[in-house]
Amino acid sequence: MRRFRRLLAPIGLLLGSLIAMGWSQSLVSQAADTMTAVSFTKATSITGDSLYGGDTSLSSAPAVTQILANNVENGKLTNRTTVLSITYSGTLTTKNSRDTVKNLYASAFNADSNVAGLINSTNLIPGSLVKTFTFSSSNATQTVGLDWSVWNGTALSIGLRYTNQLGDESGRALAYISKDSIVEPKVLTPTITTDLTQSTTVIEGKGTIVGDKITVDADPSVSTTVGADLSYSLKLSKSLAGQKTVVVTESNDAGDSGTVSKDVAQKTLTLDNKETSLATGPNDITSSMSNSDVLAWITKQAGLSATYSDGSSTADVTYTSDATGLAAKIAALASGDSMTVDVYAQDGSTKSSSQTITIKKTAGTLSFGTISGSIGFGTLAIPTKEAIYQPSSKWDVNISDTRATGSKWYVYASATELESDSHKLKGNLIYQDGSNQSVLTNQSTLVASGSRGTTNTTAVTSDWSSTKGIFLDVQPSVYADSYQGKVNWSLQSTPTE
């Protein structure tokens, strides 16, 4: 043990000389701090209590008469306490005639009898060996530094360190500051007031102590400090994209710390639809179509649309399914059979919940599409003989056919009499195809026929011209008036006998 202490002594002195320069600056900054008395108890022995060493016995030791400290709360030390001012009174005297001491320092020790801070106190016996040393008015008060990371809030022993003629170091406690006289570090309680989203680039909130450091685990490279109003604003170097929760930490050099966590609202993709049940005819989906073609058809027919929870663009969103071979499966369905397809929206790694779409195979349907709402013939002069007039605008009649390719269709038309408030028109609406004419008044006439092609829509009247279509046949005995009537259309899959 003696050899070990002898090796440590010069190292300790070297460290003391290096660190003392840093502390001289720190103490200047502490000059404005209020030094407050703290309670302590004196050692019961007149020579104090040996902490380590003990090769040099004492016949007398000085007493500690006062201890002042900075950053005190209610008379107790805190983790912000960095300076002790210790006042000694009396004389240190070695007991044995052979023992002498030098390198005498005022010191504070932690529970492990290690120096509880930077070795910055004055060497009261530099260089010479003495048997006695008496504290006088010029050196009675000594300054000792504390370091919470070394001290860590344990009970403190206040006393002296010294070495003997052999270089062995001893530590002796002359007074004690109990654990009850030490306040534990503050638990800081920062808050986050920002509603966090995937696109958040600034986190704001409140801190506990002005000047404390604020950091966040999602972006350790950035930090800020708590302002005079206890608010903080932490600008991130990147958004919170991909983060589920963030933890903000408030800390300071005194060792206080505290954290707060908050969930980050996830950017969700929602899939909506207008229809969940679709009917497919024989030609809507064929076995030669690709999966993407089928999904495009489903997307259009079901009215699928995706939205992001934060309102961001869905330009890159696609609609897809984990099912494969959709075209062949749907094409193989018998009429009346159905199957379901789970479709979801996807944008990179982001997926929506799926929508279940039911697809029912049908024989197809035949129905009218758009039909001209009204057709006029303009203002006409009374003819001197029977005359046929073209309408002032083109007829527009369309059919929608989802049946199998080649399926037949037949369009019939009939008309009511044309009447004014007081007269019936001397004449009729007729269907003409070249030289062939058929009167439509009160009788159904075939005006178009054909078969389903490769599309679902057919323009029935697309080939009507100046010699084909529905015209007005007027007799010369007509009364001058405004006449109106109605055309009735009929669509059938088989011809009428």
Residue, then its C-alpha position, 0 to 999 in steps of 0.5 A: m500500500r505504501r508503494f502504491r500511494r507513493l506512485l500516486a502522489p506525483i501523478g496527483l500533484l501533476l494533475g492538480s497543477l494542470i487542472a488548477m488553471g482551468w479552475s482558476q477561470s471557473l472560480v472567477s465566473q463563480a465570484a458572483d455566486t452567493m456562498t451560503a453556510v451549510s450544516f456539518t458535524k465535526a469528527t469526534s476525535i481530536t485528531g480526526d478520522s483516518l480515511y486512508g494512509g495512516d502511516t503518519s500519526l497525529s497528536s493534534a489536528p485542526a478543526v473545521t469551524q465553517i463550511l460555505a458553498n455555492n448554489v445551495e438550496n435551503g442550506k443543502l448542497t446541490n449538484r450545481t455546487t462546485v465550490l466549498s469554502i472551508t475555514y480551519s482553526g488549530t494546529l496539525t502536529t505529528k505524534n512521532s518524532r520521526d514523522t514529518v509532513k509536507n504537501l498539505y491540502a484542504s480536501a473534500f472526499n466522497a464515500d469511497s475516500n476519493v477526492a470529490g472534485l478537482i484538486n485545486s486547493t492551495n498546497l499549504i506546505p510546499g516543498s518543506l517537511v515540518k512536524t507542525f502546521t498552524f492555520s492563521s488568519s491568512n490561510a484559515t479559509q481554503t477553497v475546494g472544488l466539487d465535481w458531481s460526476v466524481w462526488n455523485g451526491t454521496a456524503l462528504s468528508i471534509g478534511l486534509r490530505y498530506t504526505n510524509q517524509l517517505g512520500d506516502e499520502s494520508g487522508r483525514a476527515l475533520a468534519y462530515i456533510s451528511k447525505d441529508s444535507i445534499v439535494e438530489p439532481k433536479v428531474l427536468t420536465p420538458t414538454i413538446t407542444t408541436d403536433l408531430t407529423q412525418s413532415t415536421t422539421v421544427i420541434e417546439g416546446k417548454g423547458t424547465i431551466v433557462g439555458d438548458k440544452i435540448t436535443v432529440d433522439a431522431d436527429p442527434s446532430v442538432s441542439t438548442t437551448v431553453g430561452a428566457d421564457l422557458s420555450y425552445s425551438l429545435k430546428l431539425s436537419k431533416s424531417l421526421a419521415g419514418q419516425k414513430t416516436v421521438v424523445v426530447t431530452e433536456s440536460n445541463d452541465a450540473g447533471d440535471s436531465g429529463t425527457v419527454s416522448k411524443d408519437v409522430a402521426q403516421k402518414t397514412l394512405t387511405l383507399d376509398n371507393k364508389e362501388t364494391s360490386l362490379a358486373t363484367g360482361p363477356n368482353d370487359i375482361t378477356s384472358s389475354m389481358s394483363n393483371s395491370d389491365v384488369l386492375a385498371w378496369i377495376t379501378k375505373q369501374a369501382g371509382l377507386s381513389a387514394t388520399y394521404s392523411d397529410g394531404s400530400s400528392t398521390a401522383d405516384v400512387t398505384y392500385t394493385s393486388d396480391a392476386t395473380g392471373l386475374a384475367a384468366k380467373i375472371a374470364a373462366l367464370a360462368s355467367g352468374d358466378s362471382m369472385t372477390v379481389d382485394v385491391y390496395a393503394q401503394d406508394g413505395s413502401t406505403k400501403s393502404s388497407s385493402q378494399t374487397i371488390t366483388i366481380k360478377k360475371t354476367a351475360g352482358t347487358l344491352s341498353f340505350g346510352t345517350i339519346s337526343g333530347s330534342i330535335g327541331f326542324g326550324t321555321l318552314a314555309i307552307p309547301t305547295k306540294e308534299a315536301i320532306y324536310q331534314p332536321s335542323s340538327k343531327w340525331d344522336v342515338n347510342i347504345s351500350d352493349t356489354r354482351a359477347t362480340g357478335s351479339k345482335w341488336y335492333v333499334y325501333a322508333s315510333a312517333t306520336e302525331l305532331e300537334s299544336d294547341s289547335h291543329k294536327l299537322k298534315g304530315n308525319l315523321i318518317y324513316q327514310d333510307g334512300s328511296n324507302q320510306s316508313v311512316l313512324t306515326n303510331q307504328s314501330t319501325l326498324v331504324a337501325s340494326g347491327s351486332r356488338g363489335t369490340t367496344n361497349t358503345t355504338a353510335v346508332t345514328s352515325d351513318w344517318s345522312s341527307t338520305k337516311g334518317i328520320f325526316l318530316d313529311v308535310q302536306p300542302s294543306v298544313y296550317a301555319d302553327s307550331y307543332q310538337g310531338k314525341v319519338n319513342w325508341s325501342l332497343q331489342s336483342t331480337p327482331t320484332e316480327 
